[in-house]
Amino acid sequence: MPRTFARLTLSVALVALVPHALTQPPPTPPLAGIAHAAISVGNLDASRAFYRKLGFEEAFAFDKNGVTTQSFIKINDRQFIELYPRLQPSDTAGFLHVCFESTEIAALNKFYLARGLKPTPVGKAAAGNLLFTLEGPEHQNIEYTQYMPGSRHSNDFGKHLGANRISTTLVATALFMQDPSAAGNFYSTQLGFRSAENLASAQDIGFDQKSVFWLRLPGSAQSIAFIPQGSAFRMIFGVDNLKQTAAQLQSLNIRFVKNDTSLFIHDPDGNILVFLVPAPSLPASR
């Protein structure tokens, strides 16, 4: 083949590739993991005592007029369980929202805006971190945060890490939805979450395989699952040894249910804590 013709052929091929490259959607900014799960509780003292029994310490709390309005229970330096006391007797205790950690929160907010979504502007939350929210499927609130120097969370780094914590990592959460498949489609097509393979099975968290839709956070080994409406909210914790975890629960006189791969306990408001040895792609410790 003549050299001039070969160069021309290569140039045409490269030009043909350029429009295709330009039409590729930009990658979703990565998420660092699950920052917290927030739940409404019927009795704050009882919930604090329950999680303290499991070795999870309260890092700090917010008060108003001498009444605690929010308690931050520490799993590790980057993960918390937020407890909100039920304000009215008629209010339902249970799941409120999940918050994801971002290290590029402004870019993530801009990314969602470009996709036609309506995230709130990035602002500073009461604890001193950056935060925005987004309405998810079935009007469930989704939070995003970026830990900032000098915030209550950052100032607590290395503190309140109970030596006898039942687990050191929240590896997944399971959110109830009327249509788990549609919710999963929203998270994957709009938010850039990925199909979760080699993850804990549906049976591991107490369901049949067809009723659970698993997705992995973009850029993270942690995951979320969507489960049928009417099911209890689940927080899924990684452990290194299931037998040792069972023995620890027995020593604490905490009743649990066991299957071949998982342990299940209930918190005072009926939320389910699942303990399992994660698949190799999911870290048990953090």
C-alpha positions as CSV (number, residue, x, y, z in Angstrom):
1,M,0.0,0.0,0.0
2,P,1.4,3.4,-0.9
3,R,2.6,5.4,2.1
4,T,0.5,8.4,1.3
5,F,-2.6,6.3,0.9
6,A,-1.9,4.6,4.3
7,R,-1.6,7.9,6.0
8,L,-4.8,9.2,4.5
9,T,-6.6,6.0,5.6
10,L,-5.3,6.4,9.1
11,S,-6.3,10.1,9.2
12,V,-9.9,9.3,8.0
13,A,-10.2,6.6,10.7
14,L,-9.0,9.0,13.4
15,V,-11.4,11.7,12.3
16,A,-14.3,9.1,12.3
17,L,-13.5,8.3,15.9
18,V,-13.5,11.9,17.2
19,P,-17.3,12.4,17.0
20,H,-17.9,9.1,18.8
21,A,-15.4,10.1,21.6
22,L,-17.1,13.5,21.9
23,T,-20.5,11.9,22.4
24,Q,-19.4,9.6,25.2
25,P,-21.1,10.8,28.5
26,P,-18.7,12.0,31.1
27,P,-17.9,9.6,33.9
28,T,-19.8,10.0,37.2
29,P,-17.7,11.6,39.9
30,P,-16.8,8.9,42.3
31,L,-18.3,8.5,45.8
32,A,-16.1,7.6,48.7
33,G,-18.7,5.5,50.4
34,I,-21.8,5.6,52.7
35,A,-21.3,8.5,55.1
36,H,-24.3,7.8,57.3
37,A,-27.7,6.3,57.6
38,A,-30.3,8.4,59.3
39,I,-33.2,7.0,61.3
40,S,-36.0,8.4,63.4
41,V,-36.3,6.8,66.8
42,G,-39.1,6.5,69.3
43,N,-36.9,6.6,72.4
44,L,-33.5,8.2,72.0
45,D,-32.1,6.9,75.3
46,A,-33.1,3.4,74.4
47,S,-31.5,3.7,70.9
48,R,-28.3,5.2,72.4
49,A,-28.1,2.4,74.9
50,F,-28.6,-0.2,72.2
51,Y,-25.9,1.0,69.9
52,R,-23.6,1.6,72.9
53,K,-24.1,-2.0,73.8
54,L,-22.8,-3.0,70.4
55,G,-19.7,-0.9,71.0
56,F,-20.7,2.1,68.9
57,E,-20.1,5.4,70.8
58,E,-21.8,8.7,70.4
59,A,-19.4,11.2,68.8
60,F,-21.4,14.3,69.4
61,A,-25.0,15.5,69.5
62,F,-27.0,18.6,68.7
63,D,-29.4,20.1,71.3
64,K,-32.1,22.8,71.2
65,N,-33.5,24.3,74.4
66,G,-31.8,21.5,76.4
67,V,-33.4,18.7,74.3
68,T,-31.3,16.5,72.0
69,T,-32.4,16.8,68.4
70,Q,-29.8,14.7,66.7
71,S,-27.3,12.1,67.9
72,F,-24.3,11.0,65.9
73,I,-23.3,7.4,66.5
74,K,-19.9,6.5,65.2
75,I,-19.1,3.4,63.2
76,N,-15.7,4.6,62.0
77,D,-14.1,8.0,61.2
78,R,-16.1,8.4,58.0
79,Q,-19.4,6.5,58.8
80,F,-22.1,7.3,61.3
81,I,-25.7,6.4,62.3
82,E,-27.7,9.5,62.8
83,L,-30.5,9.2,65.4
84,Y,-33.4,11.7,65.2
85,P,-35.8,11.6,68.2
86,R,-39.4,11.3,67.0
87,L,-41.0,14.8,67.5
88,Q,-44.6,13.8,67.7
89,P,-46.2,10.6,69.0
90,S,-47.9,10.2,65.6
91,D,-44.6,10.3,63.7
92,T,-43.3,7.0,62.4
93,A,-40.0,5.8,63.7
94,G,-37.6,4.2,61.2
95,F,-35.6,5.0,58.0
96,L,-35.1,8.7,57.0
97,H,-32.3,8.8,54.5
98,V,-28.9,7.6,53.4
99,C,-26.0,10.0,52.9
100,F,-23.1,9.4,50.5
101,E,-19.6,10.8,50.9
102,S,-18.1,12.8,48.0
103,T,-14.6,14.2,47.8
104,E,-15.7,16.4,44.9
105,I,-19.1,17.6,45.9
106,A,-19.2,20.7,43.7
107,A,-18.4,18.6,40.6
108,L,-20.9,16.0,41.6
109,N,-23.6,18.7,42.1
110,K,-22.8,20.1,38.6
111,F,-22.8,16.7,37.1
112,Y,-26.4,16.0,38.4
113,L,-27.5,19.4,37.1
114,A,-26.2,18.6,33.7
115,R,-28.2,15.4,33.7
116,G,-31.4,17.5,34.2
117,L,-31.7,16.6,37.9
118,K,-32.5,19.2,40.6
119,P,-30.1,18.9,43.4
120,T,-30.1,21.6,46.0
121,P,-27.2,24.1,46.0
122,V,-24.1,23.0,47.9
123,G,-24.1,24.6,51.3
124,K,-22.6,24.2,54.8
125,A,-24.5,22.0,57.2
126,A,-24.7,22.5,61.0
127,A,-21.8,20.2,61.7
128,G,-19.5,22.2,59.3
129,N,-19.4,19.9,56.3
130,L,-20.6,20.6,52.8
131,L,-23.9,19.1,51.9
132,F,-26.6,18.9,49.2
133,T,-29.7,16.9,48.8
134,L,-31.6,15.3,45.8
135,E,-35.0,13.8,45.6
136,G,-34.8,10.2,44.7
137,P,-37.3,7.6,43.6
138,E,-40.7,7.6,45.4
139,H,-39.7,11.0,47.0
140,Q,-37.0,9.5,49.2
141,N,-34.4,12.1,50.1
142,I,-30.8,11.4,49.1
143,E,-28.0,13.3,50.8
144,Y,-24.4,14.0,49.8
145,T,-21.7,15.3,52.0
146,Q,-18.0,16.3,51.9
147,Y,-16.1,16.3,55.2
148,M,-14.4,19.6,55.8
149,P,-11.4,20.5,58.0
150,G,-12.7,21.9,61.3
151,S,-16.1,20.2,61.1
152,R,-17.5,18.2,64.1
153,H,-16.9,15.0,62.2
154,S,-13.3,15.9,61.2
155,N,-12.5,17.1,64.7
156,D,-13.6,13.7,66.1
157,F,-11.2,11.8,63.8
158,G,-9.5,9.0,65.9
159,K,-11.9,9.5,68.8
160,H,-15.0,7.5,70.0
161,L,-13.9,4.4,68.2
162,G,-15.1,1.7,70.6
163,A,-12.6,-1.0,71.1
164,N,-15.4,-3.6,71.2
165,R,-17.4,-2.5,68.2
166,I,-19.4,-5.3,66.7
167,S,-18.3,-4.1,63.3
168,T,-16.1,-1.4,61.9
169,T,-17.8,-0.9,58.5
170,L,-21.2,-0.3,57.1
171,V,-20.8,-2.1,53.8
172,A,-24.4,-1.6,52.4
173,T,-27.9,-0.4,53.2
174,A,-31.2,-1.9,52.0
175,L,-33.9,0.7,51.2
176,F,-37.6,-0.3,50.8
177,M,-39.3,0.8,47.6
178,Q,-42.7,0.1,46.0
179,D,-40.8,-0.7,42.8
180,P,-37.2,-1.8,43.6
181,S,-36.5,-2.3,39.9
182,A,-37.5,1.2,38.9
183,A,-35.5,2.6,41.8
184,G,-32.5,0.7,40.7
185,N,-32.9,2.0,37.2
186,F,-33.0,5.6,38.5
187,Y,-29.8,5.1,40.5
188,S,-28.0,3.5,37.6
189,T,-29.1,5.6,34.7
190,Q,-29.3,9.0,36.5
191,L,-26.8,8.7,39.3
192,G,-24.2,6.5,37.7
193,F,-24.4,3.6,40.2
194,R,-23.2,0.2,38.9
195,S,-24.5,-3.3,38.9
196,A,-23.2,-5.0,41.9
197,E,-21.6,-8.4,41.1
198,N,-19.9,-10.7,43.5
199,L,-21.8,-9.1,46.3
200,A,-23.8,-10.5,49.2
201,S,-26.8,-12.5,47.9
202,A,-30.4,-11.5,48.6
203,Q,-30.6,-14.5,50.9
204,D,-27.8,-13.0,53.0
205,I,-30.1,-10.1,54.0
206,G,-33.3,-12.2,54.3
207,F,-34.9,-12.1,50.8
208,D,-35.4,-14.2,47.7
209,Q,-33.2,-13.3,44.8
210,K,-35.9,-11.8,42.6
211,S,-37.0,-9.2,45.2
212,V,-33.7,-7.4,45.7
213,F,-31.9,-5.0,43.3
214,W,-28.2,-4.4,44.2
215,L,-26.1,-1.5,43.0
216,R,-22.6,-0.5,43.8
217,L,-21.6,3.2,44.5
218,P,-19.6,4.7,41.7
219,G,-15.9,4.6,42.7
220,S,-16.6,2.6,45.9
221,A,-16.9,-1.1,46.9
222,Q,-19.9,-0.2,49.1
223,S,-23.4,-0.8,47.9
224,I,-27.1,-0.2,48.3
225,A,-30.0,-2.6,47.8
226,F,-33.6,-1.9,47.0
227,I,-36.1,-4.2,48.8
228,P,-39.9,-4.5,48.7
229,Q,-42.1,-1.9,50.3
230,G,-43.2,-2.9,53.8
231,S,-39.8,-4.5,54.6
232,A,-37.7,-3.2,57.5
233,F,-34.8,-0.9,56.7
234,R,-31.5,-2.8,56.8
235,M,-28.0,-1.7,57.7
236,I,-25.5,-4.3,56.5
237,F,-22.2,-4.5,58.5
238,G,-19.1,-6.4,57.5
239,V,-17.4,-8.7,60.0
240,D,-14.3,-10.8,59.8
241,N,-15.7,-13.9,61.5
242,L,-19.4,-14.8,61.8
243,K,-18.8,-17.3,64.7
244,Q,-17.0,-14.7,66.7
245,T,-19.7,-12.2,66.0
246,A,-22.4,-14.7,67.2
247,A,-20.4,-15.3,70.4
248,Q,-20.1,-11.6,71.0
249,L,-23.9,-11.1,70.6
250,Q,-24.5,-14.0,73.0
251,S,-22.2,-12.5,75.5
252,L,-24.2,-9.3,75.3
253,N,-27.5,-11.1,75.7
254,I,-28.7,-9.8,72.3
255,R,-31.0,-12.2,70.5
256,F,-30.2,-12.9,66.9
257,V,-31.3,-15.0,64.0
258,K,-28.8,-16.9,62.0
259,N,-28.7,-18.4,58.6
260,D,-25.7,-20.0,56.8
261,T,-24.1,-16.7,55.9
262,S,-25.5,-13.9,58.1
263,L,-26.7,-12.8,61.5
264,F,-29.8,-10.6,62.1
265,I,-30.7,-8.4,65.0
266,H,-33.4,-5.7,65.5
267,D,-32.8,-2.3,67.0
268,P,-35.5,-0.8,69.3
269,D,-37.5,0.6,66.4
270,G,-37.5,-2.5,64.3
271,N,-34.7,-1.7,61.9
272,I,-32.6,-4.7,61.0
273,L,-28.9,-4.9,61.4
274,V,-27.3,-7.6,59.3
275,F,-23.8,-9.0,60.0
276,L,-22.0,-10.9,57.3
277,V,-18.5,-11.6,55.9
278,P,-18.4,-9.5,52.8
279,A,-17.4,-10.8,49.4
280,P,-13.6,-10.2,48.7
281,S,-14.5,-6.9,46.8
282,L,-16.0,-5.5,50.0
283,P,-13.7,-4.6,52.9
284,A,-14.8,-5.9,56.3
285,S,-12.8,-3.3,58.1
286,R,-12.2,0.4,57.5
